[in-house]
Amino acid sequence: SVEEAISIGKSIEHLPNDYFEDPTWGMEGMRRVRDMVRIPTSTNTVVVNFEQLAACIRTNAIDVILLDTTFWGGLRQAWKASVVCEKFQIGVAVHSSGELGVQLATMLHLGATIPNLSFAADAHYHHITDDIIKGGKMQYVNGAIAVPTGNGLGVELDYDKLKQYNEYYKETGGYQYDRDPERPDWFSVLPERNWAKLK
């Protein structure tokens, strides 16, 4: 809730956090948290298109926009959003959605071209053990991954790996990103729509 987010935010204000990512749901909730907590707020869920970005700018709802080529609909759209943010002096960072090498390549190119990348880029790439690109996983060097320099995005699909993981997907199903393994019948529904039933 907004109230819980404010309480938690106030309790961690003394820590050197870059930002408070999506502490609550909705733009108005985020604006309320921003008004009450000294940590900059950020989002990769509430502002993922230009209409939402315009509303965010008009209402000063969120401090940092986390750009993601998947959520924004591609590399060009995410880059254009960074330019709009630069004009209004809104911070941006590159967000990770747990991508494999092809999307990671789009994110690396995005980060390299953003005029106002004022925060460290986020990555979950170190959590995966293999990739579907030729040559295997891209490597971290001193905590960073270099922007690929080949044609196009700079990476090529390994079709044998793609086939291998396609079969694996058929066997096991998709990644349960929004599921709680302790509650298999529970689904996250936001905003909440399961109200008390009247008798």
Protein Blocks (a to p, Z undefined) as FASTA:
>chain_A
ZZlmmmmmmmmmmpccfbdchkbgcjklmmmmmmmpcbdcddfklpgcfklmmmmmmnom
afbdcddfklnopaklmmmmmmmmmmnopacddddehiafklmmmmmmmmmmmmklcbdc
ddfklmpcbdcbehiaaddeehiacddfbehjlpacdfklmmmmmmmmmmnopadfkbcf
klmmbccddddfbdcddZZ
